[in-house]
Amino acid sequence: MSRDLLVAGGGIGGLAAALAAHRAGWQARVFEQTRSLIEVGAGLQLGPNATRILRQWGLLEEARAMGCEPQRMVARDAMTGRELSSMPLGLDFQVRYDAPYLTLHRADLHGLLLSAVRDQGVALHTGHRIRGLEQDGHGVRLHVEGAAAPHEGDALVAADGLWSVLRQDLLGDRAARPSDHVALRGMAPMAQLPTQWHAPEVTAWLAPGLHVVTYPVQAGHTLNIVCVTRRAVEGQYTGWDLPATRERVQRVLAGVWPGLRELPDAVPRWGSWVLHDRPPVAGPEQMARRRVALLGDAAHPMRPYLAQGAAMAIEDAFELGRVLSAVDGAVIDVSAALARYALNRWERCARVQRRSLRNAGIFHASGLKRLARDAALRAMGRRLMDVPWLYGP
Ligand SMILES: Cc1cc2nc3c(=O)[nH]c(=O)nc-3n(C[C@H](O)[C@H](O)[C@H](O)COP(=O)(O)OP(=O)(O)OC[C@H]3O[C@@H](n4cnc5c(N)ncnc54)[C@H](O)[C@@H]3O)c2cc1C
């Protein structure tokens, strides 16, 4: 029986899927539209639900070395700088969840997965823009722009991200919806920042209509900064991954605690992303159909307020590997395996999508809601910040 998996998209999700499939005894081929597989963007937090998987893949120690292990997650008032609450992320947390909480540069995580798939001999086809798919009882065909013939395989994973063309082919739904939030992201060399920024902590700075998240990456040499604000407040910006000026970030941070207002000057380049998402899929039949499965942002694009988009893609990939390893061509065929993948994944991803969205209202609260939030954080913040159903095995 042939076990040939086509993977559309060479982002974190696509590479993780190719790696998991290879470990499950499948031949994986990755098709990526960009010419060079170089990940841009900024930082990523990875909860223990994702780092446990990196350990199973033999990648955790390298990830640890290139990232940081924050010792606390802290909520602060962005207007005064005062701490509202914190949750330790040190040894107790690691023992409780059997893995560390890491912060990494996206490019480092992507590079780690890339070298793992290269080491396994996975075929990587860059400069291949996918146009669509077809499937029948015998296999699946992937159409690539400019190619005379389609690429054929036994199964296809659509990991082509937020703007997935394969999702539209498969489900016929609309493009991802733009939210009224925009994220401004930048990275500052730690050496240029006062020591208060050097602490190994993930901090969420909360203000009405605005939140800022800061954490160290690259073994503590760089501070990752994300400012999320409403587009209406900030100007009618549109677009994804566009350059942003320092003045624009300064405007967004006008009025917050002076320590935070130091940050824009320390960042050489700011970027801007209008955040998009989709409602969760309605059921497993929308996450996999016969020989094709959606994975990562193609399946469940979410707001970043729970810092779980890449982690969910990694979990998807792990589950994909598990079901693919069971395909024997007799009792379990490809369609049955992918249906099982969808069944095991869709609800959890939907829950994370919903929780992420809910966090937006909490982070940006104003007036009485803000006072109530702050009181709750002070009284039982540690319990509120922990998410056992998400982080736990
Ligand atoms: C501001 C912000 C902060 C975030 N913070 C976190 C965090 O802290 N923790 C976390 O876990 N997640 C975080 N995320 C989410 C995370 O970045 C994404 O969920 C994750 O990268 C999704 O990976 P993916 O592989 O599914 O999609 P992508 O990374 O988008 O990869 C898709 C790939 O497919 C390729 N592709 C697309 N279309 C085609 C085509 N037609 N043909 C061929 N190739 C194609 C693309 O070029 C790309 O390489 C954040 C996101 C944002 C916006």
The ligand as an SDF file (V2000), in Angstrom:
LIG
                    3D

 53 58  0  0  0  0  0  0  0  0999 V2000
    0.0500   38.9600   16.2860 C   0  0  0  0  0  0  0  0  0  0  0  0
    0.0920   37.4480   16.3290 C   0  0  0  0  0  0  0  0  0  0  0  0
    0.6670   36.8180   17.4400 C   0  0  0  0  0  0  0  0  0  0  0  0
    0.6680   35.4190   17.5260 C   0  0  0  0  0  0  0  0  0  0  0  0
    1.2130   34.8280   18.6360 N   0  0  0  0  0  0  0  0  0  0  0  0
    1.1540   33.4800   18.7530 C   0  0  0  0  0  0  0  0  0  0  0  0
    1.7050   32.8380   19.9100 C   0  0  0  0  0  0  0  0  0  0  0  0
    2.2230   33.4810   20.8150 O   0  0  0  0  0  0  0  0  0  0  0  0
    1.6260   31.4630   20.0080 N   0  0  0  0  0  0  0  0  0  0  0  0
    1.0510   30.7060   19.0120 C   0  0  0  0  0  0  0  0  0  0  0  0
    1.0060   29.4590   19.1470 O   0  0  0  0  0  0  0  0  0  0  0  0
    0.5390   31.2950   17.8910 N   0  0  0  0  0  0  0  0  0  0  0  0
    0.5800   32.6480   17.7380 C   0  0  0  0  0  0  0  0  0  0  0  0
    0.0870   33.2370   16.6190 N   0  0  0  0  0  0  0  0  0  0  0  0
   -0.5660   32.3950   15.5840 C   0  0  0  0  0  0  0  0  0  0  0  0
    0.4090   31.6640   14.6990 C   0  0  0  0  0  0  0  0  0  0  0  0
    1.3080   32.5750   14.1360 O   0  0  0  0  0  0  0  0  0  0  0  0
   -0.3430   30.9310   13.5750 C   0  0  0  0  0  0  0  0  0  0  0  0
   -1.4870   30.2980   14.1020 O   0  0  0  0  0  0  0  0  0  0  0  0
    0.5310   29.8740   12.9330 C   0  0  0  0  0  0  0  0  0  0  0  0
    1.6930   30.4380   12.4100 O   0  0  0  0  0  0  0  0  0  0  0  0
   -0.2310   29.1410   11.8360 C   0  0  0  0  0  0  0  0  0  0  0  0
    0.6460   28.3020   11.1230 O   0  0  0  0  0  0  0  0  0  0  0  0
    0.1830   27.6720    9.7290 P   0  0  0  0  0  0  0  0  0  0  0  0
    1.3190   26.8460    9.2710 O   0  0  0  0  0  0  0  0  0  0  0  0
   -1.1570   27.0570    9.8830 O   0  0  0  0  0  0  0  0  0  0  0  0
   -0.0270   28.9220    8.7760 O   0  0  0  0  0  0  0  0  0  0  0  0
    1.0810   29.9050    8.1640 P   0  0  0  0  0  0  0  0  0  0  0  0
    2.1770   30.1500    9.1170 O   0  0  0  0  0  0  0  0  0  0  0  0
    0.3330   31.0880    7.6280 O   0  0  0  0  0  0  0  0  0  0  0  0
    1.6880   29.0700    6.9490 O   0  0  0  0  0  0  0  0  0  0  0  0
    0.9790   28.8700    5.7500 C   0  0  0  0  0  0  0  0  0  0  0  0
    1.9920   28.6240    4.6440 C   0  0  0  0  0  0  0  0  0  0  0  0
    1.3000   28.2740    3.4550 O   0  0  0  0  0  0  0  0  0  0  0  0
    1.8430   29.0050    2.3820 C   0  0  0  0  0  0  0  0  0  0  0  0
    0.7750   29.1640    1.3710 N   0  0  0  0  0  0  0  0  0  0  0  0
   -0.3360   29.8980    1.4850 C   0  0  0  0  0  0  0  0  0  0  0  0
   -1.0630   29.8220    0.3490 N   0  0  0  0  0  0  0  0  0  0  0  0
   -0.3790   29.0080   -0.4820 C   0  0  0  0  0  0  0  0  0  0  0  0
   -0.6120   28.5300   -1.8200 C   0  0  0  0  0  0  0  0  0  0  0  0
   -1.6970   28.8980   -2.5290 N   0  0  0  0  0  0  0  0  0  0  0  0
    0.3140   27.7000   -2.3820 N   0  0  0  0  0  0  0  0  0  0  0  0
    1.4130   27.3200   -1.6870 C   0  0  0  0  0  0  0  0  0  0  0  0
    1.7000   27.7580   -0.4340 N   0  0  0  0  0  0  0  0  0  0  0  0
    0.7980   28.5820    0.1590 C   0  0  0  0  0  0  0  0  0  0  0  0
    2.2940   30.3220    2.9880 C   0  0  0  0  0  0  0  0  0  0  0  0
    3.2760   30.9610    2.1780 O   0  0  0  0  0  0  0  0  0  0  0  0
    2.8430   29.8560    4.3360 C   0  0  0  0  0  0  0  0  0  0  0  0
    4.1950   29.5040    4.2610 O   0  0  0  0  0  0  0  0  0  0  0  0
    0.0940   34.6380   16.4740 C   0  0  0  0  0  0  0  0  0  0  0  0
   -0.4290   35.2710   15.3350 C   0  0  0  0  0  0  0  0  0  0  0  0
   -0.4410   36.6660   15.2630 C   0  0  0  0  0  0  0  0  0  0  0  0
   -1.0160   37.3180   14.0340 C   0  0  0  0  0  0  0  0  0  0  0  0
  1  2  1  0
  2  3  1  0
  2 52  2  0
  3  4  2  0
  4  5  1  0
  4 50  1  0
  5  6  2  0
  6  7  1  0
  6 13  1  0
  7  8  2  0
  7  9  1  0
  9 10  1  0
 10 11  2  0
 10 12  1  0
 12 13  2  0
 13 14  1  0
 14 15  1  0
 14 50  1  0
 15 16  1  0
 16 17  1  0
 16 18  1  0
 18 19  1  0
 18 20  1  0
 20 21  1  0
 20 22  1  0
 22 23  1  0
 23 24  1  0
 24 25  2  0
 24 26  1  0
 24 27  1  0
 27 28  1  0
 28 29  2  0
 28 30  1  0
 28 31  1  0
 31 32  1  0
 32 33  1  0
 33 34  1  0
 33 48  1  0
 34 35  1  0
 35 36  1  0
 35 46  1  0
 36 37  1  0
 36 45  1  0
 37 38  2  0
 38 39  1  0
 39 40  1  0
 39 45  2  0
 40 41  1  0
 40 42  2  0
 42 43  1  0
 43 44  2  0
 44 45  1  0
 46 47  1  0
 46 48  1  0
 48 49  1  0
 50 51  2  0
 51 52  1  0
 52 53  1  0
M  END
$$$$
